[in-house]
Amino acid sequence: MFDEFVVLDFETTGLDPATDRIIEVSALKYKDGILIDEFHTLINPKIKIPYEITEINGITNAMVKKKPTIDEVLPKLLDFIGGLPIVAHNAPFDAKFLKYNVLRYYGEDTINNTFVDTLAIARKLYPNLRNHKLETIKKHIKMDVDSHRAYDDTLVTAEIYLKYCNVLGQNRADRTDYERKTIKNEIELTSFSELDFPTRSKKKNQVIIKVNIIPNMLI
């Protein structure tokens, strides 16, 4: 459980960080449960956004045409995040795109932040939901925001993590120490603190993806 953290979400042209590009980013900074800063922008991917992606998130080629490119956005995003823990829903997806782009533009993966996956947390907090997509969760907790847009998705993700923090809070009279410990341990088994995704092949000078999931003992 962290007192200060950044909630991160990307919208992209697809699922593969090797060939697809980021088209929107939102990062929300929280301290002591309060939103203290925001970072949000559309990004010009310099490739065409597939029709099926626009159907999902509503982001069109016209919307990103005059927006900054990732090489302009990335330094500002990294400065915003700093060394804080990163909270994301289905965190491996966002972590891959973040680490891959850092490797692409800086030549090495410098992201050593702790990652917290709220998908694993949501499965424990809301075990009776038919699935644990953000769209489903936002309806369950009655949040009136859009889906599949980075800013709105970070708001929902933040609510999941803040609820988790409240469950583990020391002053919660409605839960025993045993209940808090049980929930914490169950979530930790499926969460992770570090991701070692992209490495560069010296022989072929190609970027490849390597995934190591390490159990998180710090949430």
Secondary structure as UniProt FT lines:
FT   STRAND          4..12
FT   TURN            17..19
FT   STRAND          22..31
FT   TURN            32..33
FT   STRAND          34..42
FT   HELIX           51..57
FT   HELIX           61..64
FT   TURN            65..66
FT   HELIX           70..81
FT   TURN            82..83
FT   STRAND          86..88
FT   TURN            89..90
FT   HELIX           91..106
FT   STRAND          115..117
FT   HELIX           118..125
FT   TURN            127..128
FT   HELIX           134..140
FT   TURN            141..142
FT   HELIX           150..167
FT   TURN            170..171
FT   TURN            173..174
FT   HELIX           177..188
FT   TURN            189..190
FT   STRAND          192..195
FT   STRAND          198..200
FT   TURN            202..204
FT   STRAND          207..209
FT   STRAND          213..215
//
